[in-house]
Amino acid sequence: MGSTRRDAPTDALSGKISTLKPMSADVRAQQIRDVVDAFRRLRSSVTRFVQMFAATRDAALAAEGLSSASLRELLSMLGNEAQAARFARLRELKIAIRQARVLERTRDAVFSESFSTNPTAMRETVTALERVDAILVGLCVEHVLERHRPTPPRTVALKPAPLPTRRRQPEPVH
């Protein structure tokens, strides 16, 4: 009789347990992963850009120091490094940095119930993160190409040598 009483709560509990959907089928989990991945890619791009600028100034930045920096700190470093490097498209870069800062604020909101259950907001965030990342990558690639473009060989403007003039010999008279 004692064993029947012990088994009754277990049976009631097991009747209420259900299996969870696999993560791949859970749209919400996939959207959160997409946002997190987009943040990670943006952060990686900013880190590479900072390292590139620092390398041009022979100021090596420790990778572990950059890996522990927040995105906000990395964006500030990027602005400072670009300015020190006299980056040609600084205006466009600063606009992208401002956009990335705004998006950085949404990082924590991704895990809130109201935001993470809004598929449209999640997709828009991923798209915005990817767009800012693409802008930064484009600026970085353009900068690298400009720096490594082979300079055309200097051409020396030569004046053509005057053609020898032939004087006409007077024809002999016969």
Secondary structure, 3 states (H helix, E strand, C coil): CHHHHHHHHHHHHHHHCCCCCCHHHCHHHHHHHHHHHHHHHHHHHHHHHHHHHHHHCCCCCCHHHHHCCCHHHHHHHHHHHHHHCCCCCHHHHHHHHHHHHHHHHCCHHHHCHHHHCCHHHHHHHHHHHHHHHHHHHHHHHHHHHHHHCCCCCCCCCCCCCCCCCCCCCCCCCC
